[in-house]
Amino acid sequence: MRKNIVAGNWKMNNDLAATKTLISELENQVKTSEAEVMIAPTFTNLLEASKLLKDCNIEVIAQNMHFAENGAYTGEISASMLKSVGVTTVILGHSERREYFNETDEILKQKVEAALENNMRVVFCFGEQLEDRKSENHFNIVEGQIKNVLFHLETEAWKNIVLAYEPVWAIGTGETASPEQAQEMHKFIRGLVNSNYNDIVSENVSILYGGSVKPANAKEIFSNPDVDGGLIGGAALNAESFMAIVNAF
Ligand code: 13P
């Protein structure tokens, strides 16, 4: 059966000192969680975070990686580098990577393949822009984003895929998709996976919602049958609010 997951995407926030502080606030509280809990600090703090959390059931994950194993890619980080600091899950396709760093479906396809070849788990993000929703094109956009990057994968590979629907208009805006909008899209996504694969794959893949999830709305969003957790930005930077979201399960 699929897992419930709450993942904190810290984005470009928290230096080393702030990372240590937030981890120390989180680590004792998370032991009893019903959901799998992940945090994604910046690259420079992954090693320290992994060390601090090695005996705790909070997984330290990365926000991005390059598709090449090594070589002349100044400023980039490979899968094996992440694994060497204890990181085996990576977020790929975040809308901020797509928008500010021009990550296309073609690039993301290579990144996903590289992560899977390295036995890493992928949290694959996608979601429509506001104009897509206004023009009722959101289902087509999401279908294309998933199909172009993931639907060539073998059935077996899906054991290492987590999906994260993040409508761009809801990220960092305080505006959340309504529970009905989230459920409608998640059900559509599960249906797509089902028609391209089978019941086992579609029933076992966790589909997270991201976009202004807060303690006040988490329970209602997570209570939908096809919403299996959340990818949390701003509210993950504070231990109290992140824990309240984790405990919404
Ligand atoms: P916010 O929770 O700040 O809207 O960010 C969501 C997000 O982008 C998580 O990846």
Residues whose N, C-alpha, C, O or C-beta is under 5 A from the ligand:
A	BS01	13P	N9 A170 I171 G172 T173 G210 G211 S212 V213 L231 I232 G233 G234 A235
